[in-house]
């Protein structure tokens, strides 16, 4: 028994084969310093937690992490 492919199946197969090649065109992550945004003013509890998190994140990913209010 033969089964014909629909246009949708052909397009899905073609796009699935192209996906691995798209990732090679991207730059290594992260190419710029990471910005961690806090919604409150400097010196508050959320700022202290964000700065503590930024220090741990910076050590883990070995990339600069900036905390911006």
Beta strands, then each sheet from edge to edge (+ up, - down):
strand 1: 34-37
strand 2: 65-68
sheet 1: 1+ 2+
end
